[in-house]
Amino acid sequence: MSTTPIDTWAVDLADVTLIYPWVGSEVAMFWIAVVLWLAWHIWQVKHENAEYVDQVQKHGDSETIRKAIDND
Amino acid sequence: MDTDIAALTTVFTEFYYWITVALMFLIHIGFCMYEVGASRHKNHMHTLMKNSMLIPLVTVTWFFFGWWIYWAFAGGPGITGGIGHPDASFADAYIPWGEGMGPRLDDRITGVFWAAFLLFAWTAASIVSGAVIERIRSFAFWMFAILIGSVTWSIDAAWGWSYGGWMVEILGYHDAYASGVIHAIAGGTALGILVVLGPRLGKFAADGTPRDIRPHNPWLVCIGLFLIYTGFWGFYVACNVPIIDAATIGGQITGVTLTTTTIYLTPTTLGAITVNFLMSLSGGMLVGYMVSKGDAFWTYSGGLAGIIAASAGNDLYHPIQALIIGGLGTMFMYKIHFWVERTFKIDDAVGAVAVHGYAGFFGVVIAGFVLWGQPSSPYEGFAVITPWGQFAGAVIMFWVLGFIPAYVLARILNAYDLLRIPKEIELLGLDFHSNLEADQARQDVLASVREAHS
């Protein structure tokens, strides 16, 4: 019993093709990966937008900006 | 791999592409150093992360759809063939759940070939990254990175950088080392974004005169460009098929001589492209130094532009041709860069549109004159290389697949206020908050040390 198509290496390697686990679940793995990818973008854009709003509230007064420009 | 020679050929090819991937990593390190060096201190870390995170994002999307597009779209689809033209089995194998996408002992080449193409995709996206520093939102840039890295570059490679591409077949398009398919499209993409994004605050005076926002660290910029030169070796050799026989090509070549070929399966040699790489680099550096009167940034950029300008035909040029074309391409891009900046108020922060876009466009077009009449393919029925075929190809790369999709996406993102950072953040600096925290932490430590001393 193996998670890969290989139960033994007592074979002719010319007959061996796939060697990864859970052959047959590729479509499911693909959709899981797509969901994770899209979720990352959704988290990232929310985080980035919130960060800008927060920073403008905390540091966006004209005095702080003037000092930042002078130190540029 | 049932004979010694078959095993050697296969493992040599596998190792060959693997080495190119490792070398091409240096391009990305170079781009990161170059961008961070060009940005101001207040934006360093955001600039670094904006570029670095294109690595995972383009990688996963290249796995999801970029690689499949390359194998599926060579015929248009609908111009010279349907999806998968000229061999539908490749497109079927390279859907993300396809049988060609996982490790298998009977296919040792696909993985390294996939990775080499992926590194081209990173390069295309990274070129764009430098042009838009210090004012683009990270989310927006990563959308553009995916657009060029996993969609438009993949389409242009299918069309004009594959043995069965419709542009090769109908236009005789020849672009052996990617003047157009990487550099012109990346320059066009950057320009499409810049038109909507606008310049950095303070870049232009009230009367429209451009100001020079100097790199924070010119030394880091130049070392970054040097690393890009180094990684470019990997890029060049990855564009070749290292060893192949006439029977495998299956075209009009006769005899049994094994050869190196371009991606079009047209014969060349590693020696030819090595000499031409160095000669075009030299032409670019010599002219870059001259036109910029010894400015380090433009001299190094000139070297890069020289290679890019000669790349379309560096499989066939005589070294002196490569030298002169590299020099002319550098002069062209330098003059156009400052004319565009003055005339259209385009703030291309690192000259990426010029070095890659204008020099790449020039390189594709000039190849049409210098290689006029040369067969573009070993296969019967393909057009020969011509100036008009190359000009049409350059327009497709820079404008159709570069500028237009990026401009449209930029307008969409801008409409939802997702393109440019708020004005206050741009003035404070993207790293303002973390720099402030770092400074406060430093002050805390200093205070405790003073206390311990007293």
Interface residues (C-beta under 8 A of the other chain):
Chain A: L13 A14 V16 T17 L18 I19 Y20 V23 E26 V27 M29 F30 A33 V34 W37 H41 Q44 V45 E48 E51 Y52 Q55 V56 K58 H59 G60 T64 I65 A68 I69 D72
Chain B: D2 R40 K42 V60 T61 F64 P96 W97 G98 E99 M101 G102 P103 R104 L105 D106 R137 S138 F139 W142 L418 I421 P422 E424 I425 L427 L428 G429 F432 H433 L436
